Amino acid sequence: MPHAVMLMDQAGWHMTNALIVPENISIIPLPAKCPELNPVENIWQFMRDNWLSNRVFESYDEIVDHCCDAWNKLIELPSRIMSIGNRQWAQEF
């Protein structure tokens, strides 16, 4: 059976004892208050820096539309996503 390793921040719902983790998944908790270690946080920061910050929206629908537009711009940049999410230490294993 294949085995997976998941990096997780220490949000309560990620680390609760009520979470049922299959035997073929190992969870590695990231240190608390270290978002720079979480590649997803770096992706969100890239999106905020480039498309989502310093905006005033007129409605909820405008927020959703703007976020969808930012997401669509992001997924057109797979090499950027890879470079932001790359962790040299993860390549050593």
Secondary structure as the mmCIF struct_conf table of DSSP 4:
data_model
#
loop_
_struct_conf.conf_type_id
_struct_conf.id
_struct_conf.beg_label_comp_id
_struct_conf.beg_label_asym_id
_struct_conf.beg_label_seq_id
_struct_conf.end_label_comp_id
_struct_conf.end_label_asym_id
_struct_conf.end_label_seq_id
STRN STRN1 ALA A 4 MET A 8
HELX_RH_AL_P HELX_RH_AL_P1 GLY A 12 MET A 15
TURN_TY1_P TURN_TY1_P1 ASN A 17 ALA A 18
TURN_TY1_P TURN_TY1_P2 GLU A 23 ASN A 24
STRN STRN2 ILE A 25 PRO A 29
HELX_LH_PP_P HELX_LH_PP_P1 LEU A 30 PRO A 31
TURN_TY1_P TURN_TY1_P3 ALA A 32 LYS A 33
HELX_RH_3T_P HELX_RH_3T_P1 PRO A 35 LEU A 37
HELX_RH_AL_P HELX_RH_AL_P2 PRO A 39 MET A 47
HELX_RH_PI_P HELX_RH_PI_P1 ARG A 48 LEU A 52
BEND BEND1 SER A 53 ASN A 54
BEND BEND2 GLU A 58 SER A 59
HELX_RH_AL_P HELX_RH_AL_P3 TYR A 60 ILE A 75
TURN_TY1_P TURN_TY1_P4 GLU A 76 GLU A 76
HELX_RH_AL_P HELX_RH_AL_P4 PRO A 78 GLY A 85
HELX_RH_AL_P HELX_RH_AL_P5 GLN A 88 GLN A 91
TURN_TY1_P TURN_TY1_P5 GLU A 92 GLU A 92
#
